[in-house]
């Protein structure tokens, strides 16, 4: 559990408060990361049933037992967010330029 825990902490996830030492009644360690565009990203580490981490984003569950695939998934989430922000900024800039009187 500690390898996933340290990986999540390095990637700005925080242990969920309210549970004793971050462990819920099912023996799962829950981590949360909030992003202004994506919303909540939840990571649940469960060593009882199988080793790995479950990531929940936008109501979809994704299971990872490989750090490379987990890292790729989180990087892809960040890239999609960056692309979305670029589109919004470009639309806002275009709208402002059209309203200028030249």
C-alpha positions, 0 to 999 in steps of 0.5 A: 500500500505504501508505494501507491500511497507515496505515488498519490501523495507526490501527485497532489492527492490527499488522504480523505479526512474523517476516517481513522488514519484515512482507512474506511470501514472496508479497509480501503485507503481513500485519497482525493484530488480536486481539479477546477475543470475536472472536479473530484478525482478519487483514488482508493487503495485496496489490498484486501481483495487485490493489489492496485488502485481504483481511480474514480473520475466523472463517475467512471471507475478505472482499476490500475495495478501498473504504475506506468498505466496509472501515470499515463492515465493521470497525465492524459486527464491533465492534457485533456484539461489543458486542451479544454482550457486552451479552447476556452481561452481562444474562444474568449479572446476571439469574442473580445477581438470581434467586439473591438471597434477598429 
